[in-house]
């Protein structure tokens, strides 16, 4: 019998290779399994305060830190698996906090509606005027700011005034976010600010505070949004939306965009930009001395007109400029029917017309 030494050696080598490959596959599978288990542990147990669970979470974070440092492939897997974990936890936490505090849409709406008459009374108080540098602005703020908070940030309002505790879960979420950020920077970042900011935003839709006003003004708002003209830009749409949103908060009807008023407003913004000054009355204005003159030249024949002018970096900012200026504040919420908006760089103009607005409130001052 002939013993084939070469064949035996080849067979042994093949066996060793197979065993080695099998060992590599096993190690890789175990590593993958360990990665998934660590991710699962963090997802399911990070809120637990039981010592055994706390240790498991600590160990899982430690293991994932090593994994993401050693492999970009593992880093990508970890980021994909954990990218929405803190946001989902925040949404759940704010919902639980709202339920626990007994804050309801009905309670918030009641405060909003009940507060409107006092807010309008403060805004239309004849003693509230720019001639004395808006000395009554604090009184206006006292009446308006609660409504603004409920309208734009119902969770924040409830946290401040209705014993809604989001600070406690937010602190835990921020600590959790910091640990996630140690795995990858992107995992630790909130959409804006910190956990409490995200919770306020995430919880607001559950109240749907603006529903009635948006439904009531839906067709009008759609009409505004569908308008197409060279006078209408993204900026002018934005300022009209912002003013209409403020009006609806106070229970006022939204305004309809009117192109002739828009033409007059746009022409005035160009003039203001050229003279680097905000005002209403100009003797040498090519389109007319007063708002009424300029609107008339643009083809708007209704004698009942008003005008707001301002300088600000964006639409929302200029609305707050007008909010803090008595006659301009009134101008935004009077009983107008139509509006035209203009914008040139940081200069903004709104022309108002129609409706049953008291003409004594028209803004035609220097």
Secondary structure, DSSP 8 states (H G I E B T S, - for coil): ----HHHHHHHHHHHHHHHHHHHHHHHHHHHHHHHHHHHHHHHHHTT---HHHHHHHHHHHHHHHHHHHH-HHHHHHHHHHHTTHHHHHHHHHHHHHHHHHT--HHHHHHHHHHHHHHHHHHHT-TT--GGGTSTTHHHHHHHHHHHHHHHH-HHHHHHHHS----HHHHHHHHHHHHHHHHH-GGGG--SSSSHHHHHHHHHHTTT-TTHHHHHHTHHHHHHHHH---TT--HHHHHHHHHHHHHHHHTT----EE-HHHHHHHHHHHHHHHHHT---S--TT-TT-SSHHHHHHHTT---S-EEEEEEE-SSHHHHHHHHHTSHHHHHHHHSS--EEEEEEETTEEEEEEESTT--GGG-----
